Amino acid sequence: MDYARSSAQRSAASTKIVIAGGFGVGKTTLVGSVSEIMPLRTEALVTNESEGVDDLAAVPTKATTTVAMDFGRITLAEDLVLYLFGTPGQRRFWFMWDDLCLGAIGAIVLVDTNRLDEAFSPLDYFESKGLPFIVAVNQFDNAQHYPLEEIRAALAIPEHVPMIELDARERESCKQALIRITEYSLEQLTEAVAF
């Protein structure tokens, strides 16, 4: 029989959260704001080849785009690591979402009030998968600000789904979003176990 010393280091457990949303809503920025490591980014230059495929009208200064995923990491405790996976926003890369969401405890769906129509497909995706998600309205400098309840009504988001505002450029704001999706995922898990 083998015995381990009480001071033996335990292997770290991990969990995963997905950051999703339409093209140019701030997913890469959010992952970069909170990751303790230099995030892995699979970005490519936006070129003339994107014309007619990607709608660049609302983000004319966007020079790069995620073509596979963004990846970041946060160590929450000596034995607990949180992995962040940012999805690509363009529809032509959405076939990767199933793989990126595999094993995730929840998702943050980023929304831009200048392009609310881009939020419907990501919201439908997570509703159909049954993966807990929250909606985070990214506070862009040039965006029109609306009360969260008006945005909830416009997007037909169920009352039980949490909605927050955040600034993807600010670490503390992004941390609060990660805390909220973790809490919500645990609430959903507790309710499921109770039944």
N, C-alpha and C positions, 0 to 999 in steps of 0.2 A: 504494500500500500504506500502511495506517495503522499507526502505532506508538504504543504507550502508554508513558508514563513508568513507570519502575520504582517510583516513589513513588505511582503512581495507586492510589486506594482501590478494593479489590475489593468487589464486592457480597456481602452476607452470605448464607451458606447457612442453611437452617433445617431443623429436624426437629420431629417432633410426637409427643407421648405423650398417651394417653387415660387419664383417671381415671374408673373405673366402679364400679358396685356398686348395691346396693339403696337404697331410700328411707331417708334420714337416717343414712347410715353415715359421713359426714364428707368427701364429695367437695369441696364448696364450701370447707370449712375448709382442706383440704389445698392446693388451688389458691391460696387467699388467703395461706397461710403461706409459700409459696416464691416467689410472683410478685414481680418487681421493679416491676411497674406495678400500679396499682389494678386488680384483676381486673374484667373485664366479667362481671356476674352478671345472669342473666335470672330473677329470683326474683319470685314472687307470694305474697301472703298466703295462708296456709292458712285456708280458710273452712269454714263449715258444709256447703258444696257438696261438700267432700272426703269427708264422712261416707259410709261404705259403698263408697267408691271407693278411698281411700287408707287403709291400716291405720295409724292414729295411736296405737294402744295402747302401743307400745314407745317412742314418742317424743312423749309428751304435751305437752312444752314447746316443740316445734317450731312456730315462728310463720310461717316462710316456706319455700318449696320452689322448687327449680329447675324451670323449665318449658321450657327449651330447652338451655342449656349454661352452663358457667362457662368463662372464657377468661383465661389468664395467660401471662406471658412471662418467660423468663430468658435473659440474654445470657451465653453461655458463653465467648466469645472475641470479638474485634473483628469476626470474620467468621463467627460461628456463633451462631444464636439457637434456643432451645428453646421451642416453643409447647405449652401445656398446655390440654387440652380436657376439662372435667368433664361427664359425661353426666347427664341427668336420671334420677332413680331410679325414678319411678313407671312402671309397665308401660304406661300409656296414652301415654307419651312415648317409648317405646323405638323407635318407627319412625324416629327421628332418628339412632339409633346408627350405622347404616351410613354416613351422611354424615359424622358426627363422626370415625369411624375411618378414613376414606379418607386414605391417605398416612401413617398413623401407623406408627412403628417398633415400637411395643409398647403395652401397657396395664398399669395397676396396678388390680387388682380389690380394693377395700376390703371388709373383712368385719367384722361386729359379732358377737361370740360370743353376745350375747343373742338374736340373730335369724339363726342360721346358715342357716335355710331360705331366706332372701332371697338367699343367695349362689349357689344352684344355677343359676338362669337366666343371670346374667352370666357364670359360669364356662362354661356350655354354649355361650353365644354366642361367646366368644373361642376355645374349642376348635374349634367348627364353622368359624370364619373362618380358622383357622390363623395368627392374629396372636399373636406371643409375648406372654405375660403373666406377671406375678408376682402372688402373693396376699399382701396386707398386712392383718394383723389390727390394727384400730384399737383402741388401748388406752383405752377409755372409763373414766371414773372409777368408774362403777357396774357395769362389766362383770365377769363371771366370767372369771378367767384360767385357761387350759388350756395344756398343752404344745403346741407347734406340730404335733408328730407326731400328737397326738390330733385336732386340727382337720383335718389332712390326711386322716386316716382317715375322719372324719365326713363330709367333703365329697368323698371319693373323688378327691383331687387326685393326679395322677401324680407319681411320685418326682422326675422331672426338672424339674418346675415349682418355681421358688424360692418359699419362704414366709418372710416376715419379720414382725416386730411393729413398729408405729410409733404415734406420737401425732400425729394430723393437726394439732394445734395448735402443734407445735414444728417450726420451720424446719429444724433440723439433722436431725431424724428423717425429715422429708419428703425432704430432699436425698438421704439415704442410699437411700431407696426409688427415687428417680429414677436414681441411679447404678446400682442393682441391675438395674432393668429395661433400662437402656441396655446394661449388660454382657451380660445374658441375650440381648437382641435381637442383639447382635453375635455372640455364641456361636452362635445359631441360624442367622444368615446365613452364618457361616464353615462350619458343618456342611453347609448346603444347597449352597454353592459347591463343597465338597470332593467332593460326589457327582455 
